[in-house]
């Protein structure tokens, strides 16, 4: 019974993601998602009581997939600096995937933000725990020249959040262009290089 319930939720999330990717949150209805699945609207509401909750779970699934990828990568990487480098690489791929799936639509960011605000709080907490543990490992192994893994993690997060905010602000109220994405990617790559070199990672290996 539990497996069937889980399979149905997965099918609903897949169908919803496809709809949201094509049309965005505001233009999709629960009727359309139910029709795509061949189920009644009442059955859809049994699993997800509102469109906003369904959208939130689609984003949450992407967040979980991202952290699963990072954790899997860390199991095979022995050098802490390479773990941080890999984190930056996976983060860029994750952010691009959200944009390509139209799950972060800049024209409706003011509508989306309240719906997924709690998710980004949870994302930030998971991100902090992950990065802080890697920095602590690197400090313990004398790979990194840092005084406080905690403060260094907060600094990294503040810069990353600032770059995201600048990206959204610059592209708001107009169509997103390839230039916007490339500029953001270049900003992340530059910061990653500066950060990695700053904590003691070899400069020749610090490029994404």
C-alpha positions in Angstrom: 0.0 0.0 0.0 2.8 2.4 1.0 4.7 1.6 -2.3 1.6 2.2 -4.4 1.0 5.6 -2.6 4.7 6.5 -3.2 4.5 5.5 -6.9 1.4 7.6 -7.3 3.0 10.7 -5.7 6.0 10.3 -8.0 3.8 10.1 -11.1 1.9 13.2 -10.0 5.2 15.1 -9.3 6.5 14.0 -12.8 3.3 15.3 -14.5 3.3 18.5 -12.5 6.9 19.2 -13.2 6.3 18.8 -16.9 3.4 21.2 -16.8 5.2 23.8 -14.7 8.2 23.5 -17.0 6.2 24.4 -20.1 3.8 26.9 -18.7 5.0 28.2 -15.3 3.2 28.1 -12.0 0.6 30.7 -12.6 -0.8 29.3 -15.9 -1.1 25.6 -14.7 -4.3 24.3 -13.2 -4.9 21.2 -11.1 -7.5 20.2 -13.6 -4.9 20.0 -16.3 -2.5 18.0 -14.2 -5.3 15.5 -13.3 -6.2 15.2 -16.9 -2.6 14.5 -17.9 -2.6 11.7 -15.3 -6.0 10.3 -16.2 -7.3 10.7 -12.7 -10.1 12.8 -11.1 -9.4 16.2 -9.6 -10.5 14.8 -6.2 -7.9 12.1 -6.4 -5.2 14.6 -7.1 -6.3 16.7 -4.2 -6.1 13.6 -2.0 -2.3 13.6 -2.5 -1.7 17.3 -2.8 -4.3 19.7 -1.3 -3.2 22.7 -3.4 -1.3 23.6 -6.5 1.2 25.6 -4.5 2.0 22.6 -2.3 2.5 20.5 -5.4 4.9 23.1 -6.8 6.7 23.3 -3.5 7.2 19.5 -3.6 8.5 19.6 -7.2 11.2 22.1 -6.1 11.9 20.1 -2.9 12.6 17.0 -5.0 15.1 18.9 -7.0 16.8 20.1 -3.8 17.0 16.6 -2.5 18.4 15.3 -5.8 21.1 18.0 -5.6 22.2 17.1 -2.1 22.1 13.4 -3.0 24.5 14.1 -5.9 26.9 16.0 -3.6 26.9 13.3 -0.9 27.5 10.6 -3.5 30.4 12.6 -5.0 31.9 13.1 -1.5 32.0 9.4 -0.9 34.4 8.9 -3.8 36.6 12.1 -3.2 39.3 12.0 -0.5 40.6 15.6 -0.8 38.5 18.2 1.0 39.5 20.9 -1.5 38.2 18.7 -4.4 34.9 18.2 -2.5 34.4 22.0 -2.3 35.3 22.3 -6.0 32.8 19.5 -6.9 30.2 21.3 -4.8 30.5 24.5 -6.9 30.3 22.4 -10.1 27.2 20.6 -9.0 25.6 23.8 -7.8 26.0 25.4 -11.2 24.4 22.4 -12.8 21.6 22.4 -10.3 20.8 26.1 -10.8 20.9 25.7 -14.6 18.5 22.8 -14.3 16.0 24.8 -12.3 16.2 27.6 -15.0 15.9 25.2 -17.9 12.9 23.5 -16.3 11.3 26.9 -15.9 10.9 26.2 -12.2 12.5 29.5 -11.3 10.6 31.8 -13.5 12.0 35.3 -13.1 8.8 37.0 -14.3 6.8 35.4 -11.5 9.5 35.4 -8.8 7.5 37.6 -6.5 4.6 35.1 -6.6 6.9 32.0 -6.3 9.0 33.3 -3.4 6.4 33.1 -0.6 5.5 29.6 -1.7 9.0 28.2 -1.6 10.6 30.5 1.1 10.7 27.7 3.7 12.4 25.4 1.2 15.2 27.8 0.7 15.6 28.2 4.4 16.0 24.4 4.6 18.3 24.4 1.6 20.5 27.0 3.3 20.7 24.9 6.5 21.6 21.7 4.6 24.2 23.7 2.6 25.7 25.1 5.7 26.0 21.7 7.4 27.6 20.2 4.3 30.1 22.9 3.6 31.0 23.4 7.2 31.8 19.7 7.6 34.1 19.7 4.5 35.9 22.8 5.7 36.3 21.3 9.1 37.7 18.2 7.5 40.2 20.3 5.4 41.3 22.3 8.5 41.8 19.1 10.5 43.9 17.6 7.6 45.9 20.8 7.2 44.6 21.3 3.7 42.9 24.6 4.4 44.4 27.7 6.0 41.3 28.9 7.9 40.7 29.9 11.5 37.0 29.1 11.7 35.1 26.6 9.4 31.9 28.1 10.8 32.6 31.7 9.9 34.1 30.7 6.6 31.0 28.8 5.7 28.8 31.8 6.5 31.0 34.0 4.4 30.7 31.6 1.4 26.9 31.4 1.8 26.6 35.2 2.0 28.5 35.7 -1.2 26.6 33.0 -3.0 23.3 34.5 -1.9 24.4 37.9 -2.9 25.3 36.7 -6.4 21.9 35.0 -6.7 20.1 38.2 -5.6 22.0 40.3 -8.1 21.1 37.8 -10.9 17.4 37.9 -10.1 17.3 41.6 -9.7 19.1 42.2 -13.0 16.8 39.9 -14.9 13.5 40.7 -13.3 10.7 42.2 -15.4 12.3 41.2 -18.7 13.0 38.1 -20.7 15.9 36.0 -19.4 18.8 36.0 -21.9 21.7 33.7 -22.3 24.0 36.6 -21.4 22.4 36.8 -17.9 23.0 33.1 -17.2 26.6 33.2 -18.5 27.4 36.3 -16.4 26.1 34.5 -13.3 28.0 31.4 -14.1 31.2 33.5 -14.6 30.6 35.2 -11.3 30.3 31.9 -9.5 33.4 30.5 -11.2 35.4 33.6 -10.3 34.3 33.5 -6.7 34.9 29.7 -6.5 38.5 30.3 -7.7 39.1 33.1 -5.3 37.6 31.2 -2.4 39.5 28.0 -3.0 42.8 29.7 -3.5 42.1 31.8 -0.4 41.7 28.7 1.8 44.8 27.1 0.5 43.7 25.0 -2.5 46.3 24.9 -5.3 45.6 27.7 -7.8 46.2 25.4 -10.8 43.4 23.1 -9.6 40.9 25.8 -8.5 39.1 26.3 -11.8 35.5 25.0 -12.4 
